[in-house]
Amino acid sequence: MNYTTGELAAITDSEIFGNPDLQVTAIAFDSRNIFSATGTAFLALNTAKNSGEKYIQHAVEKGIGIIISQTKLSEIDGVTWIIVNDSLKFIQTLAKHHLQKFHLKTIGVTGSNGKTVVKEWLYQSLYSEYNTVKSPKSFNSQLGLPLSLLKTKAEHEIGIFEVGVSKPGEMATMVDIFSPKIGILTHIGSAHESNFESQSQIIAEKIKLFSQSETIIFNGDNHLVSNAINSVYSGRNLISYGLKNHNDISVQTFGNKAEVKIKYFDEEFLLPAQQRDDATLNNALCIVAVLKLLDYSTDAIIQKINALKPVEMRLESVNGLRNNLIINDYYNLDLDSLKIAFQFINEYNKTEKTLVLTDFIESKNLETLYQHVAELTNQQNFGHIILIGNDIVRFKELFNAKVSTFDSSTQLIESHSLNTIENNLILLKGARKFEIEKIKDHLELQKHDTVLEVNLNAILHNINVHRTFLKPQTKVMAMVKAYSYGLGGYEIAEFLQHHHIDYLGVAYADEGVELRKNGISTPIMVMNPEQHSYEIIIDFDLEPEIYSFRVLDLFYSNLIRKGAEEDYPIHLKIETGMNRLGFTEVEIDELAARLAKMKVKVASVFSHLSSADDPDEDIYTKNQIKTFNGVSKKLAAALGYMPVRHILNSSGITKYSDYQFDMVRIGIGMIGVSPDPEIKKQLRSAVAFKTVISQISTVSAGSSVGYNRRYMPEVDTRIATIPVGYADGVPRLIGNGVGKVGIGGNLYPIVGNVCMDMLMVDVGNANVQEGESVTLFNSNPSLELFANYCQTIPYEVLTSVSRRVKRIYIKD
Ligand SMILES: *Cc1c(COP(=O)(O)O)cnc(C)c1O
């Protein structure tokens, strides 16, 4: 895009203060991701959760001279302001106007699953014949769609954009800014989508996208979809695809191993299909439909389908040798995804950075392409850039850093130059054919098949679900005690800090010190300030929970000794019914009297609910809250100021949100656990405990399996041996048929005694193979179900997964 500030104001009917002739070529809405201020305007985006106006100052410090905002902040001057009525509407109106200037063929993709894969595959199939623009990643929201549309330029011939809706009514806004000529509806899942009452409602909402579409291509396996489209859009060119026979495009037979027979109206042909799971086949049929519509020959289509590359949608970070942090970005390599990868790595604290970058998939206009790549890269302060591939190395002069070049990933590994990198963040960004995972394997600390996989986006999603119960100004403390409930140390805290969590809570001083040493600057409350740790608490700016007179006096004398008592933040714990730690009601006068003589600042006063997750204890819980309210008010009166007050834990947030006070403390809810089934449905599982099958052996009836011969199958069967045992945190009591593991979506019983490092599973005649992935817990079995097998609660399961199980962190 390229508009002057005056044009932006005119297009969106906004007021302008300042210079109307400034050029705007990019709009940033996250001040942390401003890499270059020239030509960039900062949009202070207001959402239900946050106001971008808080970050205007930061944007200006980064050199931004154009601010688009709902309010004009008088304290900031020297910038040009565009004052808008509604910040989101602004970008939507602009995108609508922008798109209307061009005459490109538009394809809009909606549905519940498969949108991104279909969009990426269409792009892979079309870009060599058509100059094509597409949404980056899964940018499909009320904000993502307009940002995608703004990427359109005059030279584009086809635009493929994803459109997502999360609640009824949203599609009206979307279709107003973007009405595709070709509409695609991918799979509609049967799963309940929160905010919608029924599947029919979901379908009715999604198909509104097609109000101006000439052709509608849809997955017709779901009869509700077929019926809806046929009745609403009877006059249009309708093309259905799916696995069922009645579709215009369908799978006829599964031919030999590598091919399936496809019916396209009256024509039949063989399509390559090594991967033949339903989702992949459906997506491939959809590509066939579009290519046929665009008059590709059957031969050309077969070639295109053959060449499709899987679309990985995740970014993985793992600890490497020599204290490196390795970020492997599996997304396809194109300019947009490079930009997004650069945004991601800004979430990490490492100052020294190395980039490994390969040839892009594109083969046209290399000069311009790599000029852009270098420009983008040069804003990032990489100390070392390693280029791989014949194309990109020709442009090495464009990169400002120490540059090394290689023909292939193998050549790089064999050169040993990776072995000298230490203390770096290493970003691996490569096109699929370069097999850049080899480099990751080479750099990784330990390689284990058994991993605890933590999905950081799911954690954020879960926090946001809890936030819907809170007022915008209520603060959130994330409990990251006990190694973040077993999920990891600073990795989670770092991610939460980046997403503006207000407070972190740890159990012991050491845990807080560990976070500080890894660059966490968010305030940290220590719940168990042991007396020998007061000194490091003060040295590392940690904030103790003070629960008794003994602790108060001891801590204060340490503050005095260090001369740090002035306004030192402390947190007072009130005992209201847990009977664990805290000041009781009768101690409050004495407490206030002692505090009056001290110079510390009571940052917060809080209590803890014993039974917020127990529906039978509602009265007890409300009494705890009532006591807390009374005691904290009394304390505030004596102090002469009101500290931040908090009592709710995760289940409290969703059940007792009337009593949120000024802050809440979220723990297990972040991980996706809730006692309330309605809430649970909205949460995502943020942790998966996974391994792979080491061996499968055939065991005949009457022989025995494992220590003490505790399992003797009555019929011949197959036993899968799995490399996790009680030393990994899988308790011995789930052996002998008590617990089950998930393989290929089905559950199989753990048989015999669980060993220290292994356990055995009876897989019978099921089609499972050595090396296949095994789930101890994730979605099936769920963490809750696994905890049931273990006769305990999810908290204990998570904190029992031993440290030798590698934690990996993904963002999807
Ligand atoms: C652990 C803890 C929490 C979080 O509890 P969840 O049930 O995991 O949400 C909150 N407050 C205190 C004091 C805690 O110790």
The ligand as an SDF file (V2000), in Angstrom:
LIG
                    3D

 15 15  0  0  0  0  0  0  0  0999 V2000
   -1.1800  -22.2340   42.8790 C   0  0  0  0  0  0  0  0  0  0  0  0
   -1.9210  -21.0850   43.3610 C   0  0  0  0  0  0  0  0  0  0  0  0
   -2.9110  -20.4680   42.5660 C   0  0  0  0  0  0  0  0  0  0  0  0
   -3.3650  -21.0100   41.2440 C   0  0  0  0  0  0  0  0  0  0  0  0
   -4.3060  -22.0170   41.4510 O   0  0  0  0  0  0  0  0  0  0  0  0
   -5.0370  -22.7430   40.2170 P   0  0  0  0  0  0  0  0  0  0  0  0
   -6.0310  -23.6120   40.8500 O   0  0  0  0  0  0  0  0  0  0  0  0
   -3.9690  -23.5220   39.5290 O   0  0  0  0  0  0  0  0  0  0  0  0
   -5.5920  -21.6900   39.3810 O   0  0  0  0  0  0  0  0  0  0  0  0
   -3.4820  -19.3240   43.0390 C   0  0  0  0  0  0  0  0  0  0  0  0
   -3.1440  -18.7930   44.2360 N   0  0  0  0  0  0  0  0  0  0  0  0
   -2.2220  -19.3750   45.0220 C   0  0  0  0  0  0  0  0  0  0  0  0
   -1.9130  -18.7500   46.3340 C   0  0  0  0  0  0  0  0  0  0  0  0
   -1.5900  -20.5410   44.6210 C   0  0  0  0  0  0  0  0  0  0  0  0
   -0.6850  -21.1130   45.4180 O   0  0  0  0  0  0  0  0  0  0  0  0
  1  2  1  0
  2  3  1  0
  2 14  2  0
  3  4  1  0
  3 10  2  0
  4  5  1  0
  5  6  1  0
  6  7  2  0
  6  8  1  0
  6  9  1  0
 10 11  1  0
 11 12  2  0
 12 13  1  0
 12 14  1  0
 14 15  1  0
M  END
$$$$
